[in-house]
């Protein structure tokens, strides 16, 4: 009997040990955090406009419901059940779960299934669901104006509006496909993510009009048909002809459009588009093509006439506007302006005469978001890097005296959703050990209610040790990175290393989030005997302009110096095999990877570069000219960064990967590189993903990461 019990205990212990030692599959490593290993979450967690209340989806044994919770009492009542939605929308569409609701006002919400929209009207007993609007199947960039219940959308290259009575207004009628209306412009630079701007009360519709007929055609080939077909896109190369953008204002009452008199040269950039609260004016930050001079201009929305320049900003390297104006609640003549003029992204309060009233935030850190505001307390709710460049914390700041108070209490990366009056915050956060926590907190920080503390979806898996690392750049600047150890680490062994990098502008890859590694593929590789090292060097984001502008006019130089400091650190570790170091990156990281192999040959044994820029003269105007000036102005910088002229330097193994319809880093970059390899009798490995643009996503990404893994297995 004792022997039997010992056997049972032994088997149970072995089973437990096995469960704890479970390894990731490649599917887990690539797709797991979005599928079988996804963190617990709360669906449809949204504030109700005008109430200290939020809604969320709650599942019951028979149904799913939208439930309202009053704050701070947390009293709950059911507003809408899935069965009620199915009674209306289910007649045309099969619904197995509650569609996503968007609150239009305190008592009205909407949801859509495709381009079919439904209204949900609150009553004393719940919500009544009714059909609302059916937009054309081809409608894109759909915007709903909450007050007037008007819709705006684009179809092909034109803009349309549907009024509350259901009448469709054809706003623009441009026959030439080279003119785009109502769409994002300037290739989504400058924080631009759309081209439709309803006025605050919904009476007018402003929109971008981009004329790109003068821009060169660039062919993208569709290989899915026989013979293959060609689609031409407009691609403005650095130093060459760019597009011209204007801003139109449509008045639905008379059907007329006026265009703002934004002047010349016409290839300047129109950014930070903002309506005045009274709908009389539109503010536009005009940035010259050189991107070193900005004018914040005011225009008459009725006539399009230029009114005045409120102020100007200049910088010897570049000005980088990314945010529209935020008007002070109850003050139609005061607004918040974002600027890096003191070396860090901070907030400034101006009046509409152009007078600076005060700098609201200040210090060697950056503001990353304005999440909400309180008119009563004269405060903004913001997220910042004040405590650490690796964290994001929520602060309340008085817009008159700059007094700041941290609202959250836990280390990590916090995302704030603030209710209308600025009294309460839904705080979503995580850190290296907390997968996801959702709290409701008061803006004063005096009250908190936990809604979710997610279980660790990776519990039971074989996890590596992860160590935060700080490396010093040549000038003494601290650079933050992560060292991921092989599982079952043996300090007496020598391990191969994979350096993963990006190190380009506007991106930060090292942060205090879950999982601590930052990527399950890193952990997969650690399970298979690799050390992974990743680090943000100078040129990357959220460290101030001195840090970010260190690469100006010489992309791929200072960043490589920093990454090589990381390699020096790796080589100082007794368990690193200095003869077996590989490097991998995508996009700017692909450029960095290829640069390291050609400009510092012999450091890395092998490399995988995805979607790499090979010659900055073949990249787009807005991004490239900001960081490099034009090829005509900076020929030496472009030549130093040109990888097509350095093919002969290659030592070690290099795999290049590219999507065949990449309209960001066009396929010609790697095709030209291959031609140089052939001409110089240099062997290189190459793989393309047919039909993919700049990134390989979905199920096919598993194939991509397996190919990359196999390459390192074969060569490291």
N, C-alpha and C positions, 0 to 999 in steps of 0.2 A: 504493500500500500504506500509506504514512504517513497519507494523507488518510483511508483507511478506518479505521485505528487511532484517529485523532483523533475520527472520527465515533462509533465504539464507546465511547470514553472519555466523550465528551460525552453520549451516550444513557445510559450507566451512571450518570454523575454526576447527570443530570436525574432518573433513576429513584430514586436514593438521596435526592436533595433532596425529591422528591415524597413518598417514604415517611416522611421526617422531618417533613413538613409536613401529615401526615394530620390531619383534623379529626374531632372527636366528632360522631356523630349524636345526635339527642335520645334514642334508645334507649340509646346508650352512656352519655350523661350521667346518665340516670335509673336505669337498671338494670345498667349495665356492670360496676360493681364487684362485683355479685353474680352475673354471668353471664360474658360473653365477656372481660371485663377483670378477672376475679377474681384475687386474689393467690394464688400457690402456697400450699398448706397441707399439713399432715400430718393424715390422718384418724384418728380414734379414738386420740388420744394421751392415755393415762390411766395413772396409777400403779396397781399391784396392791397392795391392802391387805396390810400386814404384810410386804412385801418391798421391798428396794432394787431395784426393777425396774419398768419401764413397758412397756406394749403399744402398738402402732401397726399400722395397716393397711399392708401391703406388696403391691404389684401385681407379678405375674409375667406371663410371656407367655401363660399359659393360665388363671391363676387369681388369686384375691385371698386374702390370708391375714392373720390376726392373729399378729404376731410379738412375742415377749417379748425385752427387752433388759435385761441385768443392769447395774447401775451400781455402781462406775465402770468395770468391765472392758469393758462394751458387748458381752459375749458374747450371741449371739442364738440363739433356738430357736423353731420354729413351733409355735403352740398350736392353731390352728384354721384350716381352709381353707374357702373359700366352698362348694366341692363337698360338704363334710361337712355344712354347714348346709343346703344344698339337699336332701340326702338325707332330712332330717327335715322342715324347714319348707317346702321346695320342693314337697312333695306337695300342699300346700294353697295356697301363695302363690308367684307367680313372683318369683324373686330374681335380680337382675343384679349386685348388689353386696352387700358384707358389711353386715348390719344393725348398728346401734349397740349395742355391748355395755356393760352396766353391771355393774361388779364388786360382788358382794354380800359376798364374803370372799376370802381368799387363793386358794382353789381353786374358787370358784363364781362364775359370771357369768350374766347373763340378757340376753335381748333380746326385743323385742316387735314384732309386725306388727299394726298396729291395736291391738285389745284382746286379742290372743292372745299369751301369754307362753311363752317357752321357756327352759329351764335348760341351762347349759353347765358340765359337771363336769370339772375337770382330773384327768388320770391320768398315768401314766409315759410314755404314748405320745402325749398330746395332750389333747383335750377331747371328751367325749361329749355329744351334743346330744339332748335329749328334750323332749317337750311338757310343759308345766307347768300353765298356768292359762288358761281362757277366761273373760274378764269380759263382762258384757252390753255390747252395742253402745252403749247410752246412758250407760255409765260415764264419768265425768269426774273430774278432780282426783285421779288415781290415785297412791297412795303405796305403796311396798313397804318393809316393815320387814325389814332384812337378817338379824337374828339369828333371829327366829321364822318368817320367810318368810310373814308375814301381809300381806294386801292391805287397803287401805282406799280407798274411792272414794265419790263422790256420784252419785246418780241423781235427776234432778229436784231437789227441795229437801231430800232426806234422805240420811243417811249409812249406809254398809254396810261390813262387814268380812268378809273371807274368811280362815279360819284355815289352818294348814298341812295339815290333812286335807281341805280343799276345802269345808268347811261355810260357808255364807253366814249371817252374823249381821246381822239388820236392827237397826241401832243406834238409829235414830230413826224415828218414825212420824207425823210432823206432816203432817196433811192440808191445812192452810192454806198456800198457796204464799207467803204473806207471811212465813213463818218459814223461814229457810235454815240448814241444818246442814252443817258441814264445809267451808264456802266462805270465801273471803277476805272480810273485813269492812272497815268504815270507808272504803269506796271506794278500797282499796289505798293508803291513806296510812300514814304511820308505818313504812315499810319492810315492811308486811304484804303477802305475796304468796300466802297460802294459809291454810287453816283446819283442817288436820289435823296432829296432833302425837303421834306414837308416843313412848312412854317409852324411855329409853336401852336397856333390855334387851328391849323389845317386849311387855312384859306388860300395858300399859295403853294406851288411846287417848284422848287429849284432843282436843277439837274446839270450834271457835267455833259458837255458836248465835246467830243474828241475827234479832231480831223487828222487822220493818219494817212491820207492819200499820198502825201509827199514822202512817206517812210518806205524804205526798200522792202519788197516782197521777199519772204524767205520760205522755201518749200519744206513741207512736212509730208512724208510719204506714208500712205496707207497700204500695207502689204496684205491685207485681208481679202483683197479682190484681185482678179486676173483680167486684164493687166493691172498692176498696181496703179493707184490714183494719187494725184498730188493735190494737197490743200496748201494754199499760200497764206501765211500769217504775216503780220507787219512786225518787223524786228528792228528797233532803232539802235544801231551799234554805236559804241562810244566814239565820240569825235565826228560822227556823221549826222545826217539830217534826222531831227526828232519830230514828234507830232506837235500839234497846236491844240490847246484846250481853252474853252471858254465856259462860262456859267450862265445858263438860261434860267428865267423865272416865268412860269406859266400861271396865268390867272384864269381859273375855271369859269369865272362869271362872264368874261367876255371872249375867252378862247385865244387871247393874245400872249405872245412871248416877247419879253425884252431880254437882251443880253447885257451883262455887266461890262462896262467899259474898262477892261483890265489892261488895255494898252499893249505896248510892244517892248521888247521883241516877243513875238508870239510863241516862241518855244520855251518861255519861262514856265514855272510850276505854280499851280493854284492849289493851295493846301489850307487845312484848318477851317473849312467852310462852316460858318455859324450864323444863324438867324438872330436878330435882336428879339427880345421877348415881346415887343409890340408889333412885330412883323414889318416894321418900316424899313429896316436896313439889313444888309448882309455884310458880314465881315469875312475877308479872305486874306490869308497870308500869302503874299506873292514872293516867290523865291526865284532869284535869277538862275539861269542855267548853270552858271559857275558855282552855285550853291554856297556862296560866301556872303550874300547880302539878302536880307528879308525885309519886306515892308508889310506891316499890318494895316490893311486898307479898309475903309468903310464905303459902301455903295448904297445908293437909293434903290430899294427893291422894286419901286413902281416904275422908275425910268431907266434904271441901269447906270445912272450917272455916278461918276467918282465923287465922293464927298470929301474925304481927307485921309491922310496917312496918320495913324495914331502914334506909331513909333517905328523905328528901324532897329534891326539887329545885324551885326556883322561879325565875322570871325575870319582870321587869317587862313584857316584851313577849310572849315565848312560849318554852316548852320543846318541843324537837322530838326525841323518842325515835325511833330508827330501827333499833336493833340489839338482838337478844336477848343474854342473858348468855353468856359463854364461860367454862366452868369450867376451872380450872388442872389440867393432867394430874396424876393421882395425888393431888389435893387436893379432896375432895368438899365441903370447907368454904371454898373460895376461888374467886373468879370475877373476870372482867374486866367492867367497866362502861364504856360509851361515854358521854361527856358533853362538852357545849360550855360548861361552867360558867366556864372561864377565858377564853372568847372564841374558842376554836378546838376542833375535834373531837379529843379525846384519850382515852387509855385510863387507867383507874383500877383498882387492885386492892383488892377488898373481901373480908372474910370474911362468912360467913352470919349472923353476929351483927349485921351492919350497920356494922362498924368499917372505916374507910378505912385500909388498910395502907400504900399509897403511890400517888402519881401516876406512872404508868409513862412516858408521853411528855409532852413539854412544849415549847412554842415557838410562834412566829407562823406556823404551818403546820398542816395537818390530816392525820389518819390517814384513809385511804379504805377499807382492807380489812385484816382479819386473815386471812391466807392459810393459816397453819399454826402449829404449835408443837412444841417439843422439850422433853420432860420431863427428859431427861438434862442439857441445857444451860440449862434454865430460861429459854428464850427463845421469843418470838413472832416469826413472819415476817409482816411487815406491808408494805403499800404506802402511800406518803405523798407530800405535796407539799413536803417539806422542802427540796429543792433548787430547785424552781421551781413556781409554781402551774400552769404549762403542762405539766410532766412528772409522771410517776408512777414512783417508784423503790422498789425492794425493800430493806427494812432488816431486820436482826435486832436485837431489843431484849430485854434481860434484864428479866424482869418484877419482879425484886426491887430492882435498883439503877438501872434505866433506861438502862444503858449501851447505846449504839446503834452499829451497824456497817452501812454500806451494802454490799449484796451484789452488785448488778449494776454494770456499768462503762460502759454506753453511754447517751448522751442519748436521751430519748424517753419513750414511755408503755409501762410494763412491767406485764404481768399474770402473777401467780405461781400455779402449782399445786404444792403441797408434798406430799411423801410422808408416810406416817403418822408416822414417827419424827422428822420435821423435819430430816433430814440433807441432802436434795436437793430441788431446785426445777426444774420445767419453766418456763422464762422465755420467754414470748411477748412480743415487743416490736416497735415500729415507731417511726419518726420521719418528719420531712418528706421525707427522701431514701431511707430504708430501708423498702421495702414491708412486709416481714414477716421477722423473724428468730426462730428457735426454738432456744434453747440449753438444755442440761441443766447446771445449776451446783450446786456444793456450797453449803450454807448458810453456810459459812465464807468463801466467795468465793475459795477457793484452787484450785478445779478447775472446768473448763468444757469441754463438748463441744458443738460446733455440730451441730444436726440439720438445719437448713434456713436458707438465706439466699435468700429468694425473688428471682427476677428481677423487674425493673420491668415490670408489664403495660402501662404507659402509654408505654414507650419507643417512639419513632417517631411519637408524636403531637405536634401543635403545642401546646406548653405555655406558659402565661404566667409572667411573673416574679411572685413572691410575696414580699411584704415584711412582716415583723413590725413592728407599730406600737404605741407606748405613748402614750396620751393622758391628760392630767391632768384629774380631776374638779374640780368647784368647790372642794372641800375639800383638794385636792392628792393624793387617792388615785390611784395609777397604774391605768389601765384598759388591758387588753391587747386588741389587734385585729390584723386582717390586711388588707393592701391588695393586691389582685390586679390587676395591670396588663393592659391589652389586649395581645394578641399583636401582634408587629410595631409595638411602641410607638414613637410619634413625639412627642418632647417639645415640639415646636412646634405640635401639634394640641390641640384642646379636646375632651375626651371626656365622654359621659354617664356617670353613676354610679348603681349600684343598691346601696342599703344593705340588707343582710339582717340581721335581728335576731330575737332571742327575749327575752333580758334578764329572764326571770322566775325565780322561786325554784326551787332544786333542779336547775338546768341550767347547764352550762358548755359553750359551743360552741367556744371557742378553746383548742386543745391541740396539743402536739407529736406529731402522729400522721400517718399516710400516708392520702391524699395531703396535702401541705402546705397546699393550698387548703382542705381540709375537705369539699369537695363538687365532683363533676365538672360539675354544672350551672353552678357559678360559672365553671369553666374554659370550658365551652361558650359562656357569655355573653362571656367575655374573648376568645374566638376570633372573636366577632361584634362587636367594637368597644366593649365596655363595660368600665368599671372596676367592680370589686366591692369593697365595704367591709363588714366585719363585726366586731363588738366586744362583749365582755361588760362591761356596766355594773354599777353597784352594784345589789344585789338578787339577782344570780346566785350560783352555788354555788362552794364550795371556797375561799373567801377569808376565812372567819371570820365571827363573828356581827355585828360592827360593819358589815362590808361587806354582809352578807345582810339585816340588819334595818333598813338605811337607808330602806327603802320602807314600813316598818310603818305601818299605818292610812292610807296615801296611795299606794296602788298606781297606777303610771302617772305619777308626778310626778318623783321623783329620777331614775328610769330615763331619762325623756325629757331631763332636763337633761344627763345623761351622753351620750346619743346625739347631742344637739345640739352637744356639745363635739366629737364625732366629725365632725359636719357642718362645724363651724368649721375643723377641721383640713383637711378635704377642700377647702373653699373657699380655703384658703391655698396650695393646690398650683396652679402655673401652668397645668397641663394639664387641670384639672377645669373643666367647663362648669357653673358654679353655677346656671344657669337650667334645667339638665337633670339633676336629681337625683331618683331614685325610691326607694321603700322597700317592702320586702316582708317579711312574717312570718306565721307560722301559730300558732294557739292563743294562748298568751300573746303571742307575736310578732304575731298578728293584732290583739289588743287594743292593743299598742304602736303598730302601724302606723296603725290608725284613730285612736288618740289623737293621734299626731303630726299627722295631717291635720286634725283638728278643734281641737286645743288649741294648735297652732302652725301655723296655716294660712299657706300661701304658701312654706314652706320647701322642700316637695317638690312637684314638678310632677305626679307621679302615684304611685299606690300599689296594691298587691295585698294584701288581708288575708284569710287563710284561717281558718275556724273561730273567729272573734273573740268574746271576751267583750265585750258592750256595756254590761251593767249587772250589777255584782257581786252585787246582791241576788238575781239569778237563777242564781248559781253555787252549788256544793255546800258544805255546812256545814263539813267538816273543813278543807279548803284555805282557803276564804275567811275563816272566823273566825280562823284562825291569823294571817293577815297583815293582816286589816282589822277584827278584832273584829266584833260584830254590827251590822246596820244601825241597831238601836235605840241602841247604845252610841256609834256613830261616824257619825251622819248626814252630817256635813260631808265626811268622807273618801269616803263612798259617792257623795255628790252630785258632788264634784270629779271622780271617776272615771267618772261616768255619761255615756256617750257619746250616749245617746238625747236628751239635752237640748242637745246641741251641734251638731246637724246643720246648722243655719244657717251655721256657720262654714266649711263645706267650700269650699276653693279647689283647683282642679286635678281630676284624674281619679282616681276610686277604684273598684276592682273588688273586690267581696265574693264569697267562695266558701264554701259550706257543704255538709256531708253531710246528707241528709234524715233519717237515723236516728241523728244524733249524740246519744249519751246522756252525753257529757262536757260539752260546751258545747251545750246544747239549741238546736235550730233556731230557737226563738222569739227568740233574741238578734238574729239578722239579720233575721227577719221583722218584729220590732218596729222595727228601724232603718229598714227599707224604708217602713213606715207613716209614720214621722216624716219621711222624705224626701218622700213624697207630700204629706203635710199642709203641709210647708214649701216645696213646689215646688223641691226640690233634686234634681238629676239624679245618679244613681249607677248603676254597672254591676253586674250580679249574675249568678252562675252557681251551680247546685246540682249535686251528684253523687248521683243517686238510689241508694238502698240502701247508701250509705256512712255509716260512723260518723264518728269525729273525724278520721281521716286517710284519704286516698285511696292505696291501695297496689296493688302488682302492675302489670299491663300498663296499667291505667287511669291510673296515675300519669304515664305518658308523655303522655297526653292533657292532664292537669292542668298539667304543666310547659310543654307547648307553648302552652297557653292563656295562662299567665302570661308566657311569652316574647313571644308575639304582642302582648300588652297593652303591654309595655314598648317593643316595636318601634314600635307605633302612636303612642305618647304621649311617648317620649323621643327 
